[in-house]
Amino acid sequence: METVTRAGQLADPDETAADADGSTFPELEDPDWMRHAREVVQTSFWAMARRLPRLVREAIGVAWATSRRNTIASIGLNITAGVMTTFGLLATTTVLTELFAAGPTPERIRAALPALLLTASAMTARGTLTIAAGWAQARLVPQVNYRSELRMFDATTTVDLAAFDDAGFAEEMDRVRDRGMREAASIVDNTVNLVTGVVGVLATAAALALIQPILLACLLLATVPEAITVVRVARRQYLNLLSRTTRRRRMWMLATLMANRHTAAEIRAHQMREFLLGEYRRIVAFETRADLDLVRSQTTTRVLGASASGLASVAVYTVLAGLLLTGWVVLAAAAAALLALQAAHASLKTTVVATSSLYEDALYYQDYRDFLDRASRHTRPVEGQPTAGFDTIELDRVSLRYPDSDIPAVDEVSLTLRRGQVIALVGENGSGKTTLAKLIAGLYRPTSGVIRWDGVDTSDLNPHSLGSHVAVMAQDWWKFPFTAGQNILIGRHDRPTPGEGPSIEDAARAAAVHEIVLGLPHGYDTLLDREYKDGHDLSGGQWQRLVAARSMYRDAALLVCDEPSAALDARAEHAVFQHLRRRPDKLIVLITHRLANIRHADQIFVMREGRLVQRGNHDELMAEDGLYRELFDLQAAGYLATSSPAPASLT
Ligand SMILES: Nc1ncnc2c1ncn2[C@@H]1O[C@H](COP(=O)(O)OP(=O)(O)OP(=O)(O)O)[C@@H](O)[C@H]1O
């Protein structure tokens, strides 16, 4: 893969990843999204310009959908400001004509006065309109930004869980979060800049054309060196940014490791400080060299550009002098033309820079749109019949194969579960218990087979309605950076009737976490994240109790508990399992490796390599000579206070 290096040249990856000492930065590989950056670098300016109309339409569409008022204001005020520029320049010509006319000075001034007032008014109006347009633009840009961010997070929180198992989806999501998400605002911003530039060019060109059309042609020619310099400098700057992105990611990662509460203990325990600082220093040295290279090459380009521009300006002024000498233009018109030339020059520069930036933005914006399309393919339609719950859940030859995997994680599983039961899924690591539980909970859709709630295929049910009857205590829960109370409340933040289910405190009591929360500095209002002021943290087991309280607060008909007591002490485990006992209104699905906790389950399903290999209650399974008994005996042996020899598998 090609990589972009220090001075911005495309280089061999091995060369790029090697620093001056010959050691390597294996992580300094280009992220995939950089391909767009390379495309920009390799595309000619005219190729970019050809795509402009489509981009401008797109940007105006986005801006229009966000705020009509600010869109009209940004564009309309800029156009009006352009008209004022033309007026101002033409009025300046009249002022100069009057001033250079023959006659006594006071009379000439008097004659010039009306045009002078007109010029002053036009320039004041232009200034005011430009400021107002800038204000509207400044209001529009963050609104567009928030809108695209919300659209993105709306998609990421709606897609099926399975989307996150698709490596392409995850990578695209990172890329869009990294850059594409904010491009819509940048497109709008650059479109308005482009409009401003074009209007400026047209306004001054109109004035010049009225003064002397030959000067207009000269102006366009004289701008070429400047345009080339601007594009070259912008591209080189961009290439530098590109090469830095990878290094900066690495630096950012190292910086996060070195200034982070979670890594502080390990860094000290392993005395990693010098290693991390050394890595950081190496990249900084690389960065500094790249910066110096850039400054050198940019300065050279600017010197060459400025010299060429200077020569071009001399040429234009020579033509102007020639026109003056031959009587093609009068002195007053020549002076006004000089002003127009300068104004046009600045507007052309704005136009060129905006075109180049707009093109670049558009490529990243395309990523954003592609991601939204991909997300919508991973999203279930919200229609489907609502459900009031279930009495039975039936799995009929249900399988699930993760993307990029040849072996199904769950393989043709058929079982029937009833409300009022406690059932347990048992098996060794990787046997498919969590995957099966997620299928039962409706978090995954089977790749084959059918799951029915009271005979109705769950894919015909409204997913939101179905989800409202399910609570999941996940194995890999997240420490949400909210208060203790909110951490429970988010189990069902939208409970329609308060008092319908357990209160936050009831749920906390059931999960043996109420006393712990009361002991926090602000009780249920204590923020559980040390990274914020006044934030606190809990131990792993205390967090797990809080997670259990959240699911109890959710109070759903189906409760799936995946290793609910892995981090709990004996007392808390007892409390949690007391709550997870048989209840007529609930179906409880338990996954645990602590088999003593499921002895009283109505049904135990034993899994091996994705398949159900045994089913029955504890006594029935102990009576069989199978995996369940083997696992149970192995565990029970650990609790026996005898010096009997350990099972063969442990020796
Ligand atoms: N998101 C995923 N993408 C791809 N493969 C996965 C994913 N999650 C699990 N697997 C694979 O599916 C198989 C079953 O995993 P699962 O988590 O269901 O097992 P488990 O019985 O719950 O294991 P454990 O007891 O360790 O929690 C394993 O081989 C695992 O590597």
Ligand as a Chemical Component Dictionary entry (heavy atoms), coordinates in Angstrom:
data_LIG
# 
_chem_comp.id                   LIG 
_chem_comp.type                 NON-POLYMER 
_chem_comp.pdbx_formal_charge   0 
_chem_comp.three_letter_code    LIG 
# 
loop_
_chem_comp_atom.comp_id 
_chem_comp_atom.atom_id 
_chem_comp_atom.alt_atom_id 
_chem_comp_atom.type_symbol 
_chem_comp_atom.charge 
_chem_comp_atom.model_Cartn_x 
_chem_comp_atom.model_Cartn_y 
_chem_comp_atom.model_Cartn_z 
_chem_comp_atom.pdbx_ordinal 
LIG N1  N1  N 0 -19.373 -10.926 17.741 1  
LIG C1  C1  C 0 -18.818 -12.074 17.343 2  
LIG N2  N2  N 0 -18.295 -12.183 16.115 3  
LIG C2  C2  C 0 -17.745 -13.326 15.703 4  
LIG N3  N3  N 0 -17.688 -14.435 16.440 5  
LIG C3  C3  C 0 -18.196 -14.384 17.677 6  
LIG C4  C4  C 0 -18.785 -13.208 18.195 7  
LIG N4  N4  N 0 -19.213 -13.442 19.453 8  
LIG C5  C5  C 0 -18.910 -14.721 19.693 9  
LIG N5  N5  N 0 -18.301 -15.285 18.642 10 
LIG C6  C6  C 0 -17.868 -16.679 18.519 11 
LIG O1  O1  O 0 -19.006 -17.483 18.634 12 
LIG C7  C7  C 0 -18.745 -18.612 19.430 13 
LIG C8  C8  C 0 -19.743 -18.667 20.598 14 
LIG O2  O2  O 0 -19.488 -17.547 21.423 15 
LIG P1  P1  P 0 -20.392 -17.232 22.693 16 
LIG O3  O3  O 0 -19.960 -15.923 23.240 17 
LIG O4  O4  O 0 -21.807 -17.394 22.324 18 
LIG O5  O5  O 0 -19.942 -18.411 23.675 19 
LIG P2  P2  P 0 -20.266 -18.643 25.206 20 
LIG O6  O6  O 0 -20.703 -20.046 25.329 21 
LIG O7  O7  O 0 -21.172 -17.601 25.726 22 
LIG O8  O8  O 0 -18.797 -18.456 25.836 23 
LIG P3  P3  P 0 -18.344 -17.973 27.300 24 
LIG O9  O9  O 0 -18.705 -19.071 28.251 25 
LIG O10 O10 O 0 -16.873 -17.858 27.151 26 
LIG O11 O11 O 0 -19.006 -16.695 27.591 27 
LIG C9  C9  C 0 -17.297 -18.510 19.864 28 
LIG O12 O12 O 0 -16.524 -19.312 18.997 29 
LIG C10 C10 C 0 -16.952 -17.064 19.668 30 
LIG O13 O13 O 0 -15.602 -16.920 19.311 31 
# 
loop_
_chem_comp_bond.comp_id 
_chem_comp_bond.atom_id_1 
_chem_comp_bond.atom_id_2 
_chem_comp_bond.value_order 
_chem_comp_bond.pdbx_ordinal 
LIG N1  C1  SING 1  
LIG C1  N2  SING 2  
LIG C1  C4  DOUB 3  
LIG N2  C2  DOUB 4  
LIG C2  N3  SING 5  
LIG N3  C3  DOUB 6  
LIG C3  C4  SING 7  
LIG C3  N5  SING 8  
LIG C4  N4  SING 9  
LIG N4  C5  DOUB 10 
LIG C5  N5  SING 11 
LIG N5  C6  SING 12 
LIG C6  O1  SING 13 
LIG C6  C10 SING 14 
LIG O1  C7  SING 15 
LIG C7  C8  SING 16 
LIG C7  C9  SING 17 
LIG C8  O2  SING 18 
LIG O2  P1  SING 19 
LIG P1  O3  DOUB 20 
LIG P1  O4  SING 21 
LIG P1  O5  SING 22 
LIG O5  P2  SING 23 
LIG P2  O6  DOUB 24 
LIG P2  O7  SING 25 
LIG P2  O8  SING 26 
LIG O8  P3  SING 27 
LIG P3  O9  DOUB 28 
LIG P3  O10 SING 29 
LIG P3  O11 SING 30 
LIG C9  O12 SING 31 
LIG C9  C10 SING 32 
LIG C10 O13 SING 33 
# 
